Amino acid sequence: MIPVVSIVGKSGSGKTTFMEKLIPALRRRGWRVATIKHHAHPGFDFDVPGKDTWRHARAGSSTVLIVSPGKLAMIWDEIGREPSLEEAVAMIPDADIVLTEGYHWARTPKVEVFRRGYSDEIRSSPELLLAIVSDVELESAPAPVFDLEDAEGVAGLIEEEVIVPALGEDRLDFLVDGKPVRLGESSKERLMDLLKGLGGEAKEEVFVRWRRESKKRKHG
């Protein structure tokens, strides 16, 4: 299953705001990010009232899909019960990490948003707490503490502690001018074979540097 990290905290503490920073921070590292938002109350409206898909659902369609050249969305109505987090994650076709907003009860690694005026104690179990994001100084914190603006730091921790261990395979970081580039599977396999052949299976890391040299003009 795709690894999951839950962003939790009291209502109004800033979970969504922090996720808006964390998602691009993980994307800049080259990871594909999917998100799940838990809604505590039944009967929420996913589509915009008045639009065609909304009208289909209101007319009685139990499943509504909207398909375009680049996107697909699906609404299931009257599913009978709330799907488990595992079932929801299984519906995601392709991602390296799933971030959930909510699901504080799930047995997933937690990043807890702890803000002055909203929280009086850490709610997450210490064994599940990956990090705390806070605007206050916490003494004897049960996990690393990051500033509310330090999404890059939290992204690095998630990468190191959750994403990479879940891969269960050799990791290949391909950067061009310091920016991560995601390779297709066939290109990745060919490059891995080449690097293993040059460095040997026993090598833990192989660094390659290619620099475009400018041609010097000849003076005659």
C-alpha positions as CSV (number, residue, x, y, z in Angstrom):
1,M,0.0,0.0,0.0
2,I,1.1,3.6,-0.6
3,P,2.6,5.0,2.6
4,V,0.3,7.4,4.4
5,V,1.0,10.4,6.7
6,S,-1.9,12.0,8.5
7,I,-1.9,15.8,9.2
8,V,-3.9,16.2,12.4
9,G,-4.8,18.9,14.9
10,K,-7.8,20.7,16.4
11,S,-10.3,22.3,14.1
12,G,-9.1,25.7,13.0
13,S,-5.4,25.0,13.9
14,G,-4.2,25.4,10.3
15,K,-4.0,21.8,9.0
16,T,-5.2,22.8,5.5
17,T,-2.9,25.8,5.4
18,F,0.1,23.7,6.3
19,M,-0.8,21.0,3.8
20,E,-0.9,23.7,1.1
21,K,2.8,24.3,1.9
22,L,3.8,20.6,2.4
23,I,2.4,19.3,-0.9
24,P,4.5,21.5,-3.1
25,A,7.5,20.9,-0.8
26,L,7.2,17.2,-1.5
27,R,6.6,17.8,-5.2
28,R,9.8,19.8,-5.5
29,R,11.6,16.7,-4.2
30,G,10.2,14.7,-7.1
31,W,7.5,12.8,-5.2
32,R,3.9,12.2,-6.5
33,V,1.5,13.3,-3.8
34,A,-2.1,12.3,-3.3
35,T,-4.4,13.7,-0.6
36,I,-7.5,12.5,1.3
37,K,-9.7,14.8,3.3
38,H,-11.9,13.3,6.0
39,H,-15.3,14.9,6.3
40,A,-16.8,14.3,9.7
41,H,-20.5,14.7,8.6
42,P,-22.5,12.7,6.0
43,G,-24.0,14.3,2.9
44,F,-21.3,16.7,1.9
45,D,-21.6,18.2,-1.7
46,F,-18.5,17.5,-3.8
47,D,-19.8,19.1,-7.0
48,V,-21.0,22.7,-7.6
49,P,-24.8,23.1,-7.5
50,G,-26.2,23.7,-10.9
51,K,-23.5,22.0,-12.8
52,D,-24.2,19.0,-15.0
53,T,-22.7,16.4,-12.7
54,W,-24.6,17.9,-9.8
55,R,-27.8,17.6,-11.8
56,H,-27.0,14.0,-12.7
57,A,-26.6,13.1,-9.0
58,R,-29.7,15.0,-8.0
59,A,-31.6,13.1,-10.7
60,G,-30.8,9.8,-9.1
61,S,-27.5,8.6,-10.6
62,S,-25.6,6.5,-7.9
63,T,-22.2,7.0,-9.6
64,V,-21.2,10.1,-11.6
65,L,-18.0,10.4,-13.5
66,I,-16.7,13.5,-15.3
67,V,-14.0,12.7,-17.8
68,S,-11.8,15.2,-19.7
69,P,-8.5,14.7,-21.7
70,G,-6.4,15.4,-18.6
71,K,-8.6,14.6,-15.5
72,L,-11.2,12.2,-14.1
73,A,-13.4,12.6,-11.1
74,M,-15.9,10.2,-9.6
75,I,-18.7,10.7,-7.1
76,W,-20.3,7.7,-5.4
77,D,-23.6,8.2,-3.6
78,E,-25.2,6.1,-1.0
79,I,-22.3,3.8,-0.5
80,G,-23.9,2.4,2.7
81,R,-20.9,2.9,5.0
82,E,-17.8,5.1,5.3
83,P,-14.8,3.4,3.5
84,S,-11.8,2.7,5.7
85,L,-8.7,4.7,5.1
86,E,-7.1,1.5,3.6
87,E,-10.0,1.2,1.1
88,A,-9.7,4.9,0.2
89,V,-5.9,4.6,-0.3
90,A,-6.4,1.6,-2.5
91,M,-8.5,3.7,-4.9
92,I,-5.6,6.0,-5.6
93,P,-3.9,4.8,-8.8
94,D,-0.5,6.2,-8.7
95,A,1.3,8.1,-5.9
96,D,4.5,7.9,-3.7
97,I,2.8,9.3,-0.6
98,V,-0.7,10.0,0.6
99,L,-1.3,12.9,2.9
100,T,-4.6,12.8,4.9
101,E,-6.2,15.8,6.6
102,G,-7.7,14.3,9.7
103,Y,-7.9,10.6,10.6
104,H,-6.4,11.3,14.0
105,W,-7.6,7.8,15.1
106,A,-5.8,5.9,12.3
107,R,-2.7,3.9,12.9
108,T,-0.6,6.1,10.6
109,P,2.4,8.4,11.2
110,K,1.2,11.7,12.3
111,V,2.2,15.3,11.8
112,E,0.3,17.3,14.5
113,V,-0.4,21.0,14.1
114,F,-0.2,22.5,17.6
115,R,-1.0,26.2,17.7
116,R,-1.4,28.7,20.5
117,G,-5.1,29.2,21.4
118,Y,-6.3,26.0,19.6
119,S,-4.6,23.2,21.4
120,D,-3.8,22.5,25.1
121,E,-2.1,19.1,24.7
122,I,-0.6,16.8,22.0
123,R,-3.3,14.4,20.9
124,S,-1.3,11.9,18.9
125,S,0.2,8.7,20.4
126,P,3.9,9.1,20.9
127,E,4.7,6.0,18.9
128,L,2.8,7.4,15.9
129,L,4.0,11.0,16.2
130,L,6.4,11.8,13.4
131,A,6.6,15.6,13.9
132,I,4.9,18.5,15.6
133,V,4.3,21.8,13.7
134,S,3.9,24.6,16.1
135,D,4.1,28.4,16.9
136,V,5.1,27.8,20.5
137,E,8.2,26.4,22.2
138,L,7.6,22.9,23.5
139,E,9.7,21.4,26.2
140,S,10.3,17.7,26.3
141,A,8.4,17.2,23.0
142,P,7.8,13.6,22.0
143,A,8.8,14.3,18.4
144,P,10.8,16.8,16.3
145,V,9.3,20.3,16.4
146,F,9.1,22.4,13.3
147,D,7.9,26.0,12.7
148,L,4.6,26.5,11.0
149,E,6.5,27.8,8.0
150,D,9.0,25.0,7.8
151,A,7.2,22.8,5.3
152,E,10.6,22.0,3.7
153,G,11.9,20.5,6.9
154,V,8.8,18.4,7.4
155,A,9.0,17.2,3.8
156,G,12.6,16.1,4.3
157,L,11.6,14.1,7.4
158,I,8.7,12.5,5.6
159,E,11.0,11.6,2.7
160,E,13.6,10.1,5.0
161,E,11.4,8.3,7.5
162,V,8.3,7.3,5.4
163,I,8.7,7.4,1.6
164,V,12.2,6.0,1.1
165,P,11.8,3.0,3.5
166,A,8.5,2.2,1.8
167,L,10.1,1.9,-1.6
168,G,12.0,-1.3,-0.6
169,E,14.3,-0.8,-3.5
170,D,17.4,1.1,-4.7
171,R,16.7,4.8,-4.8
172,L,17.7,6.9,-7.8
173,D,17.7,10.7,-7.5
174,F,18.1,12.3,-10.9
175,L,18.6,16.1,-10.7
176,V,19.2,18.6,-13.5
177,D,20.6,21.9,-12.3
178,G,19.6,21.0,-8.8
179,K,16.0,20.3,-9.7
180,P,14.6,16.7,-9.3
181,V,13.4,15.1,-12.6
182,R,11.3,11.9,-12.5
183,L,12.4,9.2,-14.9
184,G,10.1,6.7,-16.6
185,E,10.4,3.2,-15.4
186,S,12.3,2.0,-18.5
187,S,14.8,4.9,-18.4
188,K,15.2,4.4,-14.6
189,E,16.0,0.7,-15.0
190,R,18.5,1.3,-17.8
191,L,20.3,4.0,-15.8
192,M,20.4,1.8,-12.7
193,D,21.9,-1.0,-14.7
194,L,24.5,1.3,-16.1
195,L,25.4,2.8,-12.7
196,K,25.6,-0.7,-11.1
197,G,27.9,-1.8,-13.8
198,L,30.2,1.1,-13.3
199,G,30.2,1.3,-9.5
200,G,29.6,-2.3,-8.6
201,E,26.7,-3.8,-6.5
202,A,28.7,-3.2,-3.3
203,K,28.7,0.6,-3.8
204,E,26.2,2.5,-1.8
205,E,26.3,5.7,-3.8
206,V,27.5,6.7,-7.2
207,F,27.8,10.4,-8.1
208,V,27.7,11.6,-11.7
209,R,28.5,15.1,-12.8
210,W,28.0,16.4,-16.3
211,R,28.8,20.0,-17.2
212,R,28.4,21.6,-20.6
213,E,31.7,23.3,-21.5
214,S,31.6,26.4,-23.6
215,K,33.7,26.3,-26.8
216,K,36.6,28.6,-26.8
217,R,37.1,30.7,-29.9
218,K,40.4,30.2,-31.7
219,H,42.4,33.3,-32.4
220,G,44.6,33.2,-35.5
